[in-house]
Amino acid sequence: MKINRSVSSSIVLLLILLASAAFPSAVLAISVTGVSPSSIVNDADRTITVSGTDFVSGAVVRVGGTDLATTFLTATSLEAVVPAGFPAGSYAVEAINPDLSSASLPGALTVQAPTPTPTPSPTPPPFGRPQVVIEGYSINTDGVRSGQQFNLSVRLDNAGSKDAYGIQVAFASTDLLMLQTGGVLAGGNLGVVGNVNLVQPMTAAVPLFGMSTVSVEMNLAYYDESGTPFTDRFLIILPVYQVRYTGGSGSSATATPTGLRRSQLVIVDYSTDVDPLQPGDMFQLDLSIQNVGNVNAKNITMIVGGGSAGGSGTPQAGISGGSGEFTNFAPIGTSNVQSLGEIGAGMRMEASQRLVVNVSTNPGAYPFRITFSYQDERGNLVNDEQVITLLVYRLPNVDVSFYQPVGMLMTGQPNPLPLQVVNLGRYSFILGKMKVEASNGTIENGEMLVGPLDPGGYFTLDALVYPETSGPLDLIITIEYRDDFNQARTLTSTLTVDVEEMILEPTPDPSFPVDGGEVVIGPETFWQKVWRFLLGLFGLDSSAPSQNLNPAEPFTEPLPVGPTVKG
């Protein structure tokens, strides 16, 4: 039985070999047609898809001699994974079936190294600056007292991110006087870490009755390392010592503070008699002064331009009025110091000062200082300094006229108006629209833009006027422009011309001959003779008809013709 089975197996194998020889199997035509994506970066595992034909399950994708992990999708598609870190370069992609049939596509895949990330530039530090602040301040007494000196101590700190250089401190107060230093202290340099201590001696400048606090203004200036300046302003409040009165029983009580009693002069209104002010103008400045305090102001001295009065007694002793500002405005007629007498509490007083605007003054708004020095009810000398503002303009100086004689104008006819505008000033101006109007007539071509005019320059406008009536005719010329403060203004000028009635020539009679000869009169008819005879019976003119050809010559009866004398 075993021999028979072996023989049977051999016979079957032989038959298979004979069948294979007689009927050979078809050979698969594998090919690779494309790779997607065709370019990858090797910074991570990348999956590629290989397209082709006749792929079978178990096919492998090979790149650069390395077999990749391959997944069979369809007979025309394989999926392979390129591992991270695969060497960069250009490779052929090869597909290999299990029967070892293969196909390759040269240069089908490009592997690139990752692009290096640029190193970010360091972020610039945030904006920094020195910032000097007051860390604290104090005085060496329990309060400010009238007539007693005290020291104000201020501690400065730099709260910024950069060092502060050249620190300068200036103190100012209306109630306190700065001693020894003139109110200005140098603080040197201050780093981000550290402090600066400053001490300023002071004393009360006015009586402090009824006041609980006084204020000191501290102005601070300094620089950073690049020289950029910085300024700050601080207000320091200091307590005023309160006087306590002791009774006979030994107990004490604080006196009830009374209201502050003082006088104060304020300029409530001011005006000039010349408006607008221009360089070279002489004008009068009128001031309305009011005492807004609750006590009288005595022996008042007004110092125009700024100044002060010192000493005791009447303020006129030791007046300093020559140190004022007179660059743009200077007093004329009188000095800049006037005595005004006394103003009661709540009362007003009028004052004036003659001034002149300097010819070199440019257009603009100029602050003008005025100081009032007076005595209060206790005889203390008080200086009230105030500032007003004066506006200076430079307006065009032009002449509007005819650049040639106009002559006599006729009614109802177009008459030319040869107008011109001439700049008589010393500066250039830009003028706007020029317009011509007639009081009793019609203007044609009467508007035009002038534009810039140099000193001595001119602009012409040729208009036509149709007068309606005879007699004087007023021509009104208006020029628009903008002043130095960009406000709309106009220049107006009036020119007067004479107008006559148009002369009408008489219409000639076509029956008169042109050369002025005699008109031939035909022979008189019978009825004409009868009519003359009847006129004669009634004593009327019965002469033969005649005609005077020239109306300018009187009609004369022809003389009878006598016998002609020869020779």
C-alpha positions in Angstrom: 0.0 0.0 0.0 2.8 2.4 0.8 4.4 1.6 -2.6 1.1 2.3 -4.4 0.7 5.7 -2.7 4.3 6.8 -3.6 3.6 5.8 -7.2 0.4 7.8 -7.2 2.1 11.0 -5.8 4.8 10.7 -8.4 2.3 10.3 -11.2 0.4 13.5 -9.9 3.6 15.5 -9.7 4.6 14.4 -13.2 1.2 15.4 -14.6 1.5 18.9 -13.0 5.0 19.4 -14.5 3.7 18.3 -17.9 0.7 20.7 -17.6 3.0 23.5 -16.6 5.2 22.8 -19.5 2.2 22.7 -21.9 0.4 25.7 -20.4 3.0 28.3 -19.0 1.5 30.9 -16.5 1.3 34.6 -17.4 4.2 36.8 -16.1 3.1 40.0 -14.0 4.4 43.3 -15.5 5.1 45.3 -12.3 5.9 49.1 -12.6 6.3 52.3 -10.5 4.7 55.4 -11.9 4.9 58.0 -9.1 5.5 58.8 -5.4 3.4 61.2 -3.3 4.7 63.3 -1.7 7.8 63.5 -3.8 9.7 65.6 -1.1 9.7 65.0 2.6 11.6 66.3 5.7 13.4 63.8 7.8 12.6 65.4 11.2 9.8 62.8 11.8 8.3 59.6 10.4 6.8 60.4 6.9 4.3 58.2 5.0 4.6 58.1 1.2 2.3 56.5 -1.3 3.8 54.6 -4.3 1.6 54.4 -7.4 2.2 51.7 -10.1 0.8 48.5 -11.6 0.6 44.8 -10.7 1.4 45.1 -7.0 0.6 42.0 -5.0 0.1 41.5 -1.3 3.5 41.3 0.4 5.2 43.8 -1.9 7.9 45.9 -0.3 9.0 49.4 -1.0 12.8 50.0 -1.0 14.5 53.4 -0.9 18.2 53.8 -1.1 18.8 50.2 -0.4 16.6 50.3 2.7 13.4 48.3 2.8 10.6 50.4 4.3 7.6 49.2 6.4 5.1 48.7 3.5 1.4 48.3 3.5 -0.4 46.8 0.5 -3.4 48.9 -0.5 -4.4 47.9 -4.0 -2.7 46.4 -7.1 -1.8 50.0 -8.0 -1.0 51.5 -4.6 1.5 50.8 -1.8 2.0 52.8 1.4 5.4 53.0 3.0 6.9 54.8 6.1 10.2 56.7 5.8 11.7 56.7 9.3 12.8 59.9 11.0 16.5 60.8 10.5 16.6 59.1 7.0 19.6 60.6 5.2 18.9 63.6 3.1 19.2 63.2 -0.6 17.4 62.2 -3.9 16.5 58.6 -4.2 15.0 56.1 -6.6 11.9 54.3 -5.3 11.7 50.5 -6.0 8.7 48.2 -5.5 9.4 44.4 -5.1 6.7 41.7 -5.3 7.1 38.4 -3.3 8.1 36.6 -6.6 11.1 39.0 -6.6 9.7 40.9 -9.7 10.5 44.6 -9.2 10.3 48.0 -10.8 12.1 51.3 -9.9 11.4 55.0 -10.5 14.7 57.1 -10.4 14.7 60.4 -8.5 11.2 59.9 -7.3 11.8 60.9 -3.7 13.7 63.8 -2.2 14.6 63.7 1.5 15.4 67.1 3.1 16.9 68.0 6.4 14.8 70.3 8.6 15.4 74.1 8.1 17.3 75.5 11.1 15.1 77.8 13.2 16.6 81.3 13.3 17.7 82.3 16.7 15.4 85.1 17.8 17.0 88.4 18.5 17.0 89.4 22.1 13.9 91.4 23.0 14.8 95.0 23.7 14.3 96.0 27.3 11.2 98.1 28.0 11.5 101.8 28.0 13.2 103.0 31.1 13.8 106.4 32.6 14.8 107.9 35.9 11.8 108.9 38.1 12.7 111.0 41.2 10.0 111.1 43.8 9.6 112.4 47.3 10.1 109.6 49.8 9.2 111.8 52.7 9.6 115.3 54.2 9.5 117.0 57.6 10.3 120.2 59.5 12.3 120.6 62.7 9.5 122.4 64.6 5.9 121.5 65.6 4.6 124.0 63.1 5.3 127.1 61.1 5.3 130.2 63.2 5.4 133.8 62.1 8.9 135.3 62.5 10.6 132.0 63.4 13.0 130.2 61.1 12.6 126.4 60.5 14.2 123.8 58.2 12.4 121.7 55.7 14.0 118.3 55.1 13.1 116.4 52.0 14.2 112.8 51.1 14.3 112.0 47.4 14.2 108.5 46.0 14.7 107.2 42.4 11.7 105.0 41.5 12.8 104.6 37.9 15.0 102.1 36.1 17.9 104.5 35.2 20.1 106.8 37.1 19.2 110.5 37.5 22.0 113.1 36.9 22.3 116.7 37.8 19.3 116.9 40.2 18.2 120.5 40.9 15.4 121.5 43.3 13.7 124.9 43.4 11.3 125.9 46.2 8.6 128.6 45.9 5.8 129.8 48.1 3.6 132.9 48.5 3.5 132.5 52.3 7.1 131.5 53.1 10.5 133.0 52.4 13.5 130.9 51.3 16.6 131.6 53.4 20.4 131.2 52.7 20.0 129.3 49.4 17.6 131.5 47.5 15.3 128.5 47.2 17.5 126.5 44.8 19.4 123.3 45.9 21.6 120.9 44.0 21.1 117.2 44.7 23.8 115.8 42.5 23.3 112.3 41.0 20.9 109.6 42.2 21.1 106.0 41.2 18.4 103.4 41.2 19.5 102.4 44.7 20.0 105.2 47.2 18.5 108.4 48.5 19.2 112.2 48.5 18.5 114.3 51.5 18.0 118.1 51.1 17.5 120.8 53.8 16.0 124.2 53.0 15.8 126.9 55.7 12.6 129.0 55.6 10.5 131.5 57.5 7.0 132.9 57.3 6.6 135.8 54.8 3.2 137.0 56.0 1.2 136.8 59.3 -0.4 133.3 59.6 -3.4 134.2 61.7 -6.3 131.9 61.0 -4.3 129.7 58.7 -3.9 126.0 59.5 -1.5 125.0 56.7 0.9 126.6 54.2 2.0 125.2 50.9 5.5 125.0 49.3 5.9 124.3 45.6 9.0 122.1 44.8 10.1 122.0 41.2 12.5 119.2 40.3 14.8 119.0 37.2 17.3 116.3 36.2 18.7 114.3 33.3 19.2 110.7 32.3 22.5 109.2 31.0 21.8 110.4 27.4 21.1 114.0 28.5 17.3 113.9 28.1 15.8 116.4 30.6 13.0 115.6 33.0 11.0 117.9 35.2 8.6 117.2 38.0 6.5 119.4 40.3 5.5 118.6 43.9 3.3 120.4 46.4 4.4 120.2 50.0 1.8 121.1 52.8 3.2 122.2 56.1 1.2 122.7 59.4 0.9 126.1 61.0 1.5 126.3 64.8 -1.8 126.9 66.6 -1.5 129.4 69.5 -3.2 128.2 72.7 -4.3 130.6 75.4 -4.1 129.7 79.2 -6.8 130.9 81.6 -6.4 131.8 85.3 -7.5 128.3 86.6 -4.6 126.7 84.8 -6.8 124.9 82.2 -6.0 125.8 78.5 -8.2 126.0 75.4 -7.5 126.5 71.8 -8.5 129.9 70.5 -11.2 129.9 67.9 -9.5 130.7 64.6 -10.8 133.9 62.9 -11.2 134.4 59.2 -8.1 135.5 57.3 -8.1 139.3 57.0 -6.1 140.6 54.1 -6.5 142.7 51.0 -5.9 141.4 47.4 -5.9 143.5 44.2 -7.0 141.8 41.0 -7.3 143.1 37.4 -10.9 142.2 36.5 -11.0 143.9 33.1 -8.6 145.6 30.7 -8.8 147.1 27.2 -6.9 149.3 24.7 -8.0 152.3 22.8 -6.3 150.9 19.6 -7.6 147.7 18.3 -5.9 145.8 16.8 -2.4 146.6 18.0 0.4 146.7 15.4 4.1 147.4 15.6 4.7 151.1 16.1 1.2 151.8 17.5 0.9 154.2 20.5 -2.1 153.2 22.7 -3.6 153.6 26.1 -4.0 150.6 28.3 -7.1 150.9 30.6 -7.3 148.7 33.7 -10.2 148.0 36.1 -8.7 147.0 39.5 -10.8 145.4 42.3 -9.9 144.7 45.9 -11.3 141.2 46.4 -9.9 141.0 50.0 -11.8 141.9 53.1 -9.6 144.9 54.3 -8.5 148.1 52.6 -5.4 148.3 50.5 -3.5 151.6 51.3 -0.7 153.5 49.5 -1.1 151.5 46.3 1.7 151.7 43.7 1.1 150.2 40.2 4.3 149.1 38.5 3.7 148.3 34.8 6.0 145.8 33.4 6.7 144.1 36.7 8.7 145.1 39.8 8.5 145.3 43.5 8.6 147.8 46.4 10.7 147.2 49.5 11.5 148.9 52.8 9.0 150.1 55.4 6.6 153.0 55.5 5.0 154.1 52.2 5.6 151.7 49.3 7.1 154.5 47.2 10.4 154.2 49.2 12.6 151.6 47.5 10.5 150.9 44.5 12.1 148.7 41.8 10.3 149.3 38.6 13.2 149.4 36.1 13.8 145.7 36.0 10.5 144.9 34.2 10.1 143.5 30.8 9.9 146.3 28.1 11.1 144.5 25.0 7.8 144.7 23.2 5.9 147.4 25.1 7.4 150.5 26.6 5.8 153.4 28.6 5.5 156.8 27.0 4.3 160.1 28.4 4.9 158.9 32.0 7.0 156.3 33.7 5.8 152.8 34.4 5.2 153.6 38.1 2.0 155.2 39.3 0.5 155.9 42.7 -3.2 154.9 43.0 -4.0 155.8 46.6 -6.3 153.5 48.5 -9.0 150.9 47.4 -11.5 149.8 50.0 -12.5 146.2 50.4 -14.7 145.1 47.5 -14.3 148.4 45.7 -13.0 149.1 42.1 -10.6 151.6 40.7 -9.8 152.6 37.1 -6.2 153.2 36.0 -4.5 153.7 32.6 -1.0 153.7 31.1 0.3 155.1 27.8 2.4 152.5 25.9 4.0 152.0 22.5 4.4 148.8 20.6 8.0 148.3 19.5 8.4 148.4 15.7 10.5 145.2 15.9 7.8 143.2 17.6 6.5 140.2 15.7 2.8 139.3 15.6 1.8 137.1 18.6 0.3 137.0 22.0 2.6 138.6 24.7 2.2 138.3 28.4 2.5 141.6 30.2 3.3 141.8 33.9 1.7 144.4 36.3 2.6 144.6 40.0 0.6 146.3 42.7 2.6 147.2 45.9 0.5 148.3 48.9 0.1 148.2 52.6 -2.5 146.2 54.5 -4.3 147.3 57.7 -1.3 146.2 59.8 1.2 148.2 57.7 2.7 145.0 56.1 4.0 145.5 52.6 2.3 143.3 50.0 3.2 142.8 46.3 0.5 141.4 44.1 1.9 140.5 40.7 -0.4 139.7 37.8 -0.1 139.0 34.0 -2.4 140.1 31.2 -2.0 139.2 27.5 -1.8 141.7 24.7 -2.2 140.6 21.1 -0.1 142.2 18.3 -1.1 141.9 14.7 0.6 142.9 11.4 -2.2 143.8 9.0 -1.8 144.6 5.3 -1.1 148.2 4.3 -2.4 148.5 0.7 -3.6 151.2 -1.6 -6.6 150.7 -4.0 -6.7 153.2 -6.9 -6.9 153.5 -10.7 -3.7 152.8 -12.6 -4.8 155.2 -15.4 -7.3 158.0 -15.6 -10.9 156.9 -15.9 -12.4 159.9 -17.5 -16.2 160.7 -17.8 -18.5 157.7 -17.5 -21.8 157.5 -19.5 -25.1 156.0 -18.2 -26.2 152.7 -19.8 -22.8 152.2 -21.4 -19.9 149.8 -20.5 -17.2 151.9 -18.9 -13.8 150.3 -18.1 -12.5 150.5 -14.5 -8.7 150.0 -14.4 -8.2 149.1 -10.7 -5.0 148.2 -9.0 -3.9 147.2 -5.4 -0.4 148.2 -4.3 1.3 146.8 -1.2 2.7 149.8 0.7 4.0 147.8 3.7 7.4 146.4 4.4 6.3 142.8 4.5 4.7 140.3 2.1 1.0 139.5 2.5 -1.3 136.9 1.1 -4.7 138.5 0.1 -7.8 136.6 -0.8 -10.7 137.5 -3.1 -11.1 141.1 -4.4 -14.7 142.2 -5.2 -15.9 145.4 -6.8 -19.5 146.6 -6.2 -21.3 149.8 -7.4 -23.8 151.8 -5.4 -26.0 152.5 -8.5 -24.8 150.3 -11.3 -23.9 146.9 -12.5 -20.3 145.5 -12.4 -19.0 143.0 -14.9 -15.7 141.0 -14.2 -15.7 142.4 -10.7 -14.2 139.4 -8.7 -10.7 137.8 -8.7 -8.2 136.2 -6.3 -5.3 138.4 -5.5 -2.8 136.0 -3.9 0.7 137.0 -2.5 1.9 140.6 -2.7 5.6 141.5 -2.1 6.5 144.9 -0.7 5.9 147.4 -3.5 4.1 144.8 -5.6 0.8 145.4 -7.3 -2.3 143.6 -8.6 -4.6 144.9 -11.4 -8.2 144.2 -12.1 -10.0 145.4 -15.3 -13.7 145.5 -14.6 -16.6 147.1 -16.4 -19.4 149.2 -14.9 -22.8 150.0 -16.3 -24.0 153.1 -14.5 -27.8 153.5 -14.1 -28.1 157.2 -13.3 -25.9 160.2 -13.7 -24.0 161.9 -10.9 -21.4 160.6 -8.4 -21.0 156.8 -8.4 -19.4 155.1 -5.4 -17.3 152.0 -6.2 -16.9 149.8 -3.1 -13.8 147.5 -3.3 -13.6 144.7 -0.7 -10.5 142.4 -0.2 -10.7 139.3 2.0 -7.7 137.9 3.9 -6.6 136.0 7.1 -4.8 137.8 9.9 -1.9 136.4 12.0 -4.3 134.6 14.3 -6.1 132.9 11.3 -9.2 135.1 11.7 -11.1 136.3 8.7 -10.8 140.0 8.0 -11.6 142.4 5.1 -10.1 145.5 3.6 -12.7 148.0 2.3 -12.0 151.0 0.1 -14.4 153.4 -1.7 -13.6 155.2 -5.0 -16.0 157.9 -6.4 -16.3 158.6 -10.2 -18.6 161.0 -12.1 -21.3 159.8 -14.5 -23.0 161.8 -17.2 -26.2 161.2 -19.2 -25.6 159.6 -22.5 -26.0 162.3 -25.4 -28.5 161.2 -28.0 -27.8 162.5 -31.6 -31.0 163.8 -33.5 -32.3 161.5 -36.1 -31.8 163.1 -39.6 -34.9 163.8 -41.8 -34.6 161.7 -44.9 -36.3 164.4 -46.9 -33.3 166.8 -46.3 -30.5 166.4 -48.7 -27.3 165.1 -47.2 -25.2 168.0 -48.6 -27.5 170.7 -47.2 -28.7 172.1 -50.6 -32.1 173.6 -51.3 -35.1 171.5 -51.6 -36.9 172.0 -54.9 -40.5 172.9 -54.3 -42.9 172.1 -57.1 -45.2 174.7 -58.8 -48.1 176.1 -56.7 -51.5 174.7 -57.7 -54.7 176.8 -58.3 -56.3 175.8 -55.1 -53.1 176.6 -53.1 -53.3 180.1 -54.5 -57.0 180.4 -53.5 -56.1 179.2 -50.0 -53.5 181.9 -49.7 -55.9 184.5 -50.9 -58.5 183.5 -48.3 -55.7 183.7 -45.6 -54.9 187.2 -46.7 -58.5 188.3 -46.4 -58.5 187.3 -42.8 -55.1 189.0 -42.1 -53.2 185.7 -41.9 -49.8 184.8 -43.4 -50.5 184.2 -47.1 -46.9 184.2 -48.3 -45.7 181.5 -50.7 -44.3 178.3 -48.9 -40.5 178.0 -48.4 -38.1 175.7 -46.4 -34.9 176.3 -44.4 -32.5 173.4 -44.9 -30.2 174.2 -42.1 -31.9 174.5 -38.7 -28.8 176.0 -37.1 -29.1 179.1 -39.5 -32.0 181.5 -39.0 -34.5 181.8 -41.7 -34.2 185.1 -43.7 -36.5 186.5 -46.4 -34.7 186.7 -49.7 -33.9 190.2 -50.9 -35.6 191.4 -54.2 -33.3 191.1 -57.1 -32.5 194.4 -58.8 -31.2 195.0 -62.3 -27.8 193.5 -62.9 -25.0 196.1 -63.2 -22.2 195.0 -65.5 -18.6 196.0 -64.9 
